[in-house]
Amino acid sequence: MPLPVSALCTPSEGLEPYVSAEKAGRYLDIKPKTLLEKARAGRIPAYPWGDGIRKTWRFKISELDEWMRSRLHSGRCPPLSERRSYQ
């Protein structure tokens, strides 16, 4: 079940915290592994931490929310089930 933004942000500080792949994945209702694959490929807003080969990725919920909204309202084709009437 996705987490509400209010459960992940601390508005009293005025700054939005970075969250782990686990928390970001729960918010988007996808597995952390899938989220990390998208981050490494540059297909989702993410921030790599660390200087070595292996990075720790962090996310901002507001950016993920904006990214998801832009994906929902993109000019992509509707799913096959909506393009054809199945009988």
N, C-alpha and C positions, 0 to 999 in steps of 0.2 A: 504494500500500500504506500503510495507516494506521501512524503512528508510535506506539510505546508511550509511556505517560505518563512513564516513567523517562528516556526520551531527551530529553524536553522540559523537565523540571524539574530543579532543582539542589537536592537535599535538604540538602546541607551548609550552605546559607545559612539554611534554615528557612522561607524565604518562597517562595511559588510565583511564578514570573515571569509577566508578561504576554507573550503571543506574538502574532505577526502573523497576519493572515488566511491567509497562505500556509501557515504551520505548523499553524494550527488546522484549515484545510481538509484538509491531509494527514492529520491525526489522525482527522477525521470521514469522510474519503474523499469529499469534495465539493469542487467548484471554489470558489476564493476569492471569485469574483464572486457566487455563490449565497449563500455565507456572509455577505458584506457586505450583500446585499439583505435577508436575514433580520435582520441586526443593525440596519439602518436602520429596519425595520418594527417593531422591538421584539419579535420572535418568538424571539430567542435571546439568552442572556446575553452582553453585550458592553459595552465601555467606550470611549466616544468621547474622543479626545484632540484638543485644539485649540479655539480660540475662533472661528474663521472658519466660513464656510459649509461648506467641505470639511473633513471630520473624518478623522483617522487612527483606525482601530478596532483595539482590542487585546482579547484573549480570555484567559481562564484555562482551562486544559485540564480541571481538576477540575470546574469549573462546566459546561463543555460535556459532559463525561462524565455528570454528574448529569442534565443536561437530556435527553441522549439516552436514558438509562435510563428516565426518566419518560415519554418518548414511546413507548418500546418496551412499557411496561406500562400504557398508558393504556386507557381503555374504548372506544377507537375500533373501528369495524367492521373485520373482517378483509378482506383483499383479495378482489376479485371471484372470483379463481381458487380461493379457499378456500371461498367461499360456495356455489358451484355445482360440480357435477361435470361436467367437460367430457368428451365422448366422441369 
